[in-house]
Amino acid sequence: MKKFALIFFALILFNCNSNAQSGKKEKEVFKVSKTDAEWKAQLTDNEYYVLRKAGTERPFSSKLNKEYGEGTYVCAACSTPLFEGKNKFDSGTGWPSFDREIKGNVDFSVDYNLGHARTEEHCATCGGHLGHVFNDGPSKTTGKRHCINGVAVKFIPKENE
């Protein structure tokens, strides 16, 4: 029994300290780059929390959750077009959801904040945290669900574009 416990402990010790976790992440440089103070001055408290601190808004709290008009969703920090209204769907999760992004305007990385790997989405222009992408979206289109914090985007109706 002691031998089993030792082996089990050794496995946990080595698995919890992988190269991916111990390697230092280089800071990414984005086209739009501001100091923390500049972001705080520009963004609301909620926008700052989500976009700059990778926070998550409460589900069903965004007025954009039930917005289905034609138009474009842009980054709330830098106005980069991120998602098209025609690709939005009701996922029932409480966050605006899209089956695809505007290619080249959204960057992806992996986060382990909940103890397992998730694909995180960022604005490719300013690095703002948008949400996460999952493989449980509409099977008739891409199969992807881009689960986006409503406070991280602004909706521009088609007639205003």
C-alpha positions as a Markdown table, in Angstrom:
| # | Residue | x | y | z |
|---|---|---|---|---|
| 1 | Met | 0.0 | 0.0 | 0.0 |
| 2 | Lys | 2.8 | 2.4 | 0.9 |
| 3 | Lys | 4.5 | 1.6 | -2.5 |
| 4 | Phe | 1.2 | 2.5 | -4.3 |
| 5 | Ala | 0.9 | 5.8 | -2.4 |
| 6 | Leu | 4.5 | 6.7 | -3.2 |
| 7 | Ile | 4.0 | 6.1 | -6.9 |
| 8 | Phe | 0.7 | 7.9 | -6.9 |
| 9 | Phe | 2.3 | 10.9 | -5.1 |
| 10 | Ala | 5.2 | 10.9 | -7.6 |
| 11 | Leu | 2.9 | 10.9 | -10.6 |
| 12 | Ile | 0.9 | 13.8 | -9.2 |
| 13 | Leu | 4.1 | 15.8 | -8.5 |
| 14 | Phe | 5.5 | 15.3 | -12.0 |
| 15 | Asn | 2.1 | 15.9 | -13.8 |
| 16 | Cys | 1.5 | 19.2 | -12.0 |
| 17 | Asn | 4.7 | 20.7 | -13.1 |
| 18 | Ser | 4.7 | 20.5 | -16.9 |
| 19 | Asn | 6.8 | 22.5 | -19.2 |
| 20 | Ala | 3.8 | 24.4 | -20.4 |
| 21 | Gln | 3.1 | 25.7 | -16.9 |
| 22 | Ser | 6.7 | 26.4 | -15.9 |
| 23 | Gly | 7.7 | 28.1 | -19.1 |
| 24 | Lys | 7.6 | 31.9 | -19.0 |
| 25 | Lys | 5.1 | 33.4 | -21.4 |
| 26 | Glu | 6.4 | 36.2 | -23.6 |
| 27 | Lys | 4.3 | 39.3 | -23.5 |
| 28 | Glu | 2.5 | 39.7 | -26.8 |
| 29 | Val | 2.7 | 43.0 | -28.6 |
| 30 | Phe | -0.5 | 44.3 | -30.2 |
| 31 | Lys | -1.1 | 47.0 | -32.7 |
| 32 | Val | -3.1 | 48.9 | -30.1 |
| 33 | Ser | -1.1 | 49.0 | -26.9 |
| 34 | Lys | -1.8 | 51.1 | -23.8 |
| 35 | Thr | -0.7 | 51.3 | -20.2 |
| 36 | Asp | -3.0 | 49.9 | -17.5 |
| 37 | Ala | -3.9 | 53.5 | -16.5 |
| 38 | Glu | -4.8 | 54.4 | -20.0 |
| 39 | Trp | -7.1 | 51.3 | -20.3 |
| 40 | Lys | -8.7 | 52.2 | -16.9 |
| 41 | Ala | -9.4 | 55.7 | -18.1 |
| 42 | Gln | -10.9 | 54.6 | -21.4 |
| 43 | Leu | -13.0 | 51.6 | -20.3 |
| 44 | Thr | -15.9 | 51.2 | -17.8 |
| 45 | Asp | -15.1 | 49.1 | -14.7 |
| 46 | Asn | -16.9 | 46.1 | -16.2 |
| 47 | Glu | -15.2 | 46.5 | -19.6 |
| 48 | Tyr | -11.8 | 46.8 | -17.9 |
| 49 | Tyr | -12.5 | 43.7 | -15.7 |
| 50 | Val | -13.4 | 41.5 | -18.7 |
| 51 | Leu | -11.1 | 42.9 | -21.4 |
| 52 | Arg | -8.0 | 43.6 | -19.5 |
| 53 | Lys | -8.2 | 41.2 | -16.5 |
| 54 | Ala | -9.8 | 38.2 | -18.4 |
| 55 | Gly | -12.9 | 38.4 | -16.2 |
| 56 | Thr | -16.4 | 37.0 | -17.0 |
| 57 | Glu | -19.6 | 38.9 | -16.8 |
| 58 | Arg | -22.7 | 37.3 | -15.2 |
| 59 | Pro | -24.7 | 35.1 | -17.5 |
| 60 | Phe | -27.9 | 36.7 | -18.9 |
| 61 | Ser | -26.6 | 40.2 | -17.9 |
| 62 | Ser | -25.8 | 41.5 | -21.3 |
| 63 | Lys | -28.4 | 43.3 | -23.4 |
| 64 | Leu | -26.5 | 41.9 | -26.4 |
| 65 | Asn | -27.4 | 38.3 | -25.5 |
| 66 | Lys | -30.8 | 38.6 | -27.2 |
| 67 | Glu | -29.7 | 41.0 | -30.0 |
| 68 | Tyr | -30.3 | 39.4 | -33.4 |
| 69 | Gly | -30.2 | 42.3 | -35.8 |
| 70 | Glu | -28.0 | 42.5 | -38.9 |
| 71 | Gly | -24.7 | 44.2 | -38.2 |
| 72 | Thr | -21.2 | 43.8 | -36.8 |
| 73 | Tyr | -19.9 | 43.2 | -33.3 |
| 74 | Val | -16.7 | 45.2 | -32.6 |
| 75 | Cys | -14.2 | 45.2 | -29.8 |
| 76 | Ala | -15.4 | 47.5 | -27.1 |
| 77 | Ala | -11.8 | 48.6 | -26.5 |
| 78 | Cys | -10.5 | 49.3 | -30.1 |
| 79 | Ser | -13.5 | 48.9 | -32.4 |
| 80 | Thr | -11.9 | 46.0 | -34.4 |
| 81 | Pro | -14.7 | 44.0 | -36.2 |
| 82 | Leu | -14.9 | 40.6 | -34.5 |
| 83 | Phe | -18.2 | 38.9 | -35.3 |
| 84 | Glu | -21.1 | 39.3 | -37.8 |
| 85 | Gly | -24.6 | 39.4 | -36.6 |
| 86 | Lys | -25.6 | 36.8 | -39.2 |
| 87 | Asn | -23.4 | 34.3 | -37.4 |
| 88 | Lys | -25.0 | 34.8 | -33.9 |
| 89 | Phe | -27.2 | 32.2 | -32.4 |
| 90 | Asp | -29.0 | 31.5 | -29.1 |
| 91 | Ser | -26.9 | 29.0 | -27.2 |
| 92 | Gly | -29.0 | 29.2 | -24.1 |
| 93 | Thr | -25.9 | 29.8 | -22.0 |
| 94 | Gly | -26.6 | 33.5 | -21.2 |
| 95 | Trp | -23.7 | 34.9 | -23.2 |
| 96 | Pro | -23.8 | 36.2 | -26.8 |
| 97 | Ser | -22.7 | 33.2 | -29.0 |
| 98 | Phe | -21.4 | 33.0 | -32.6 |
| 99 | Asp | -20.5 | 30.1 | -34.8 |
| 100 | Arg | -17.5 | 31.8 | -36.3 |
| 101 | Glu | -15.3 | 34.9 | -36.0 |
| 102 | Ile | -14.1 | 37.4 | -38.6 |
| 103 | Lys | -10.9 | 35.6 | -39.7 |
| 104 | Gly | -7.7 | 37.4 | -38.7 |
| 105 | Asn | -9.4 | 39.7 | -36.1 |
| 106 | Val | -9.5 | 37.2 | -33.2 |
| 107 | Asp | -6.5 | 35.5 | -31.6 |
| 108 | Phe | -6.7 | 32.3 | -29.7 |
| 109 | Ser | -4.7 | 30.9 | -26.7 |
| 110 | Val | -5.1 | 28.2 | -24.1 |
| 111 | Asp | -6.0 | 29.0 | -20.5 |
| 112 | Tyr | -6.0 | 26.6 | -17.6 |
| 113 | Asn | -7.8 | 28.9 | -15.1 |
| 114 | Leu | -10.4 | 26.2 | -14.3 |
| 115 | Gly | -7.9 | 23.4 | -14.0 |
| 116 | His | -8.4 | 22.2 | -17.6 |
| 117 | Ala | -7.5 | 23.5 | -21.0 |
| 118 | Arg | -9.9 | 25.9 | -22.6 |
| 119 | Thr | -9.5 | 27.9 | -25.8 |
| 120 | Glu | -9.5 | 31.6 | -24.9 |
| 121 | Glu | -10.3 | 34.3 | -27.5 |
| 122 | His | -8.7 | 37.8 | -27.7 |
| 123 | Cys | -9.0 | 40.8 | -29.9 |
| 124 | Ala | -6.1 | 40.4 | -32.4 |
| 125 | Thr | -5.6 | 44.2 | -32.4 |
| 126 | Cys | -5.6 | 45.1 | -28.7 |
| 127 | Gly | -5.4 | 41.8 | -26.9 |
| 128 | Gly | -8.6 | 42.3 | -25.0 |
| 129 | His | -10.2 | 39.1 | -23.5 |
| 130 | Leu | -13.4 | 38.3 | -25.3 |
| 131 | Gly | -14.4 | 34.8 | -24.0 |
| 132 | His | -13.9 | 31.2 | -25.0 |
| 133 | Val | -14.6 | 28.9 | -28.0 |
| 134 | Phe | -16.1 | 25.5 | -27.5 |
| 135 | Asn | -16.9 | 22.6 | -29.9 |
| 136 | Asp | -20.6 | 22.4 | -29.0 |
| 137 | Gly | -22.0 | 24.9 | -31.5 |
| 138 | Pro | -24.5 | 24.3 | -34.3 |
| 139 | Ser | -23.6 | 21.1 | -36.2 |
| 140 | Lys | -25.1 | 22.4 | -39.4 |
| 141 | Thr | -22.5 | 25.2 | -39.6 |
| 142 | Thr | -19.1 | 25.2 | -37.9 |
| 143 | Gly | -19.8 | 23.2 | -34.8 |
| 144 | Lys | -18.2 | 26.0 | -32.8 |
| 145 | Arg | -19.6 | 28.2 | -30.1 |
| 146 | His | -17.8 | 31.4 | -29.5 |
| 147 | Cys | -19.1 | 32.3 | -26.0 |
| 148 | Ile | -18.4 | 36.0 | -25.8 |
| 149 | Asn | -18.8 | 38.5 | -22.9 |
| 150 | Gly | -21.3 | 41.1 | -24.1 |
| 151 | Val | -19.4 | 43.8 | -22.3 |
| 152 | Ala | -16.3 | 43.0 | -24.4 |
| 153 | Val | -18.1 | 44.0 | -27.7 |
| 154 | Lys | -20.3 | 46.7 | -29.1 |
| 155 | Phe | -23.0 | 46.1 | -31.7 |
| 156 | Ile | -23.0 | 48.3 | -34.8 |
| 157 | Pro | -26.3 | 47.8 | -36.7 |
| 158 | Lys | -26.0 | 47.4 | -40.5 |
| 159 | Glu | -27.6 | 50.8 | -41.2 |
| 160 | Asn | -24.9 | 52.5 | -39.1 |
| 161 | Glu | -21.9 | 50.7 | -40.7 |
